[in-house]
Amino acid sequence: MDFYDDSTKIESWVDSKHGKYFENLNKVYLWDSVVVINIKGDTLKSPDLWWDQNTKLFYTDKYAQYLKKTNRSIRAKA
């Protein structure tokens, strides 16, 4: 998935091996090697992730790793 700003420039992109769109919830469930990268180069890695189209937020209850482009790693459970 690619995410665009108002001027149609890519702000971030998401990659995973699997995904499913739940139309009635306006949510996307991604699983198996999920990686999110923003234009700054910051990276979020997780075994699974939800994208909520209403709130425009990613969330998970699994372990997630956030890597800033400065190579500093912050580990967190969301």
Helices and strands as residue ranges (DSSP letters): E 2-4, E 10-15, E 18-22, E 27-38, E 43-52, E 57-59, E 63-67, E 73-77
